[in-house]
């Protein structure tokens, strides 16, 4: 299974969310949406500040960017 790296960014790198071993890019996208929702609920002060969950595939290509 491919590895997908999750990061929170605000135009610059902010924090790692780790690496997930998932079966497809679709699953990686779903996980990014879950992480973004979790951030919205747990860190409401980040809303409207330009933060996103950025996902990178194991080949180094961008998979998706989900705003928080």
PyMOL commands that set and color helices and strands:
alter all, ss='L'
color gray80, all
select helices_A, chain A and resi 25-42+44-46
alter helices_A, ss='H'
color red, helices_A
select strands_A, chain A and resi 2-9+13-22+52-57+62-67
alter strands_A, ss='S'
color yellow, strands_A
deselect
rebuild
show_as cartoon
